[in-house]
Amino acid sequence: MSDVTRYPAASADAAADHFSRRLSFETDCSDVYHAMAQRQQDFVLLHAIGSPQSFARHHIPGALHLPHAEINAQRLAQWPEGTLFVVYCAGPHCNGADKAALNIARLGRPVKIMLGGMTGWQDEGFAFNVAPEA
């Protein structure tokens, strides 16, 4: 018996519940990219780390810069209550998106993390907004 089958798979109902819940917390780079490319962006994409200068040099197109430490009710007040926020950071090695998502959720707002962050975006071959060299 392999380690794969040593523990029986969950029931179909339990698996459906589990994966549905995961998708309620997470999205991925491809889904974000295609929503924006098809002009179906029904969320606010937040770059949750770094300085304004680093954001200006390199970020995902369409993202707004709002570091996790600056997320508060006053900053989020510019968007209607039901607005979905999708947050990202540098990548799997960074927890800035988790911190941003936690802050947003604690303010009672809907939020998802974009899995992979900038590393995932790059791995998918999607372009960044990059400032020209000075």
Secondary structure, DSSP 8 states (H G I E B T S, - for coil): --TTTSS----HHHHHHHHHHHHHHEEEHHHHHHHHHTT---SEEEE-SS-HHHHHHEE-TT-EE--GGG--HHHHTTS-TT--EEEE-S-TT--HHHHHHHHHHHTT--EEEEETHHHHHHHTT---EE----
